[in-house]
């Protein structure tokens, strides 16, 4: 699914994922001073069809280590069933609007310590229906 002008991220309070369906999860691992820092993204479908995403980190260096958004302009019913489990070459859900990943990258880089190695890894969790 491509970004369209009507899809926007709206910052919301941190949400409890209990009762929601996990659609996507991935970790960005950044090498720093001999250890890995982990920055995570997950995307959920609420029972009412809203799509929600959370960014979080267990990194000691991260100061504001959580963010949550509602993805306005797309509902769970809008996602083609045959695309739910499909990833692109970067390990990103092909149905997810690019604005989600752009915001996650901005957030993750803002959380990273100033001294980082040039080595980073994306690890995507396989979500089963």
N, C-alpha and C positions, 0 to 999 in steps of 0.2 A: 504494500500500500504506500503510495506516495504522499508526501505532505501536501496539504491544500491549505489555503488561507484560513479556513474555518477551524482548523485544529490548533488548539492552544493548551499550554500547561497553566493550570491555576494552582498556586501554592495553597496547601491545606495543612491542618494539624496532622501530626503523626497518627496513623490509624492502626488498629488491631486487625490483623489479617484473618483472624478466626472467622470461619463461615464464608470466606472468599475463595475463589478459584485461582490458583497460581497459573499464570500464563507464560511467564518467562523469568529467568534468574541468571545472573552472570556476576562474576567477580573480576575485578581488574587488580592484578598483583603488580606492585611496583617494588623493585629492588632498591633498598636504601641502607647504606652502611652495613652491608652483609646480612640483612634480614628483609623479609617481604612485608610490605604494607598492603592491606586488603581493603579495597573499596568495592561495595556491592550495590547492585541494582536488582530490584524485583518488580514485576508488573502483575497486577491482580485484577480480576473481574469481580465486582460486587454483585450481590444478589439482584439489585435493581438494574444491572447492565452497565453501570459506570465502570470505566477503566481507571485504575489508580496505580501509582508507582511510588516506590520508596528508594532513597539512596541512603546508605549507611556505611559506617566504617568502624572497625575496632582499633584503628590506629591511635596510639598515644599522642601523636603529633597533631591529629585533627582536632580543631577547636569546636566548630559547629558540625558535629559528625553525623547529623541526620537531616533529611529533607523529604517532604512528601508532596505529591501533586495529584490533582485530578486531571485527566486528559479530556479536555472539552472538545466536542465535535466528532467523537467516535464512541460507539457503544459496542459491547461484546457481540451483539447480533450482527454488527457490520463486518466482523472478521470472517473471511471465508474459512469454513471448517477444514478444508484441505491445506490451509496455510498456517494453522495454529502452531504446528510443530516444526515448521521449516525455518532454517537459518540461512543467512547469506554467508559469503566467504569470510566475513569478519566475526561470525558467530552471533549475529544480531537477528532477532525475529523479523522475518521479511514483511509481516503485516504491520509492524509497529512504526508509527511516524518518526521520521528522522529527528524531529525536534526533541524527542525523549532522550535520545543518545547524545545529541549536542549539549543538552542541559546537564546530563550526567557527566560528560567529559569536562565541562566548565566547573562543575561542582568538585569532581575528583581532583582536578589540577589545583583548584583553590585550597584543597585540604592537604596537598602534598607538602612535605618539608622542602625547603629551598635546595638542599643538597640531595639529589637523587642520581642513581646510576642511569645509564641509557637503556636499561633492560626492563621491559615490562611484558606482562602476559595477560591475555584475556582467557578466562576459563568460563565456559557456558555450562549451566546445569541443564541436563536433558529433562524436560517436563513431559510426563506421561499423562494422557487424558484420563 
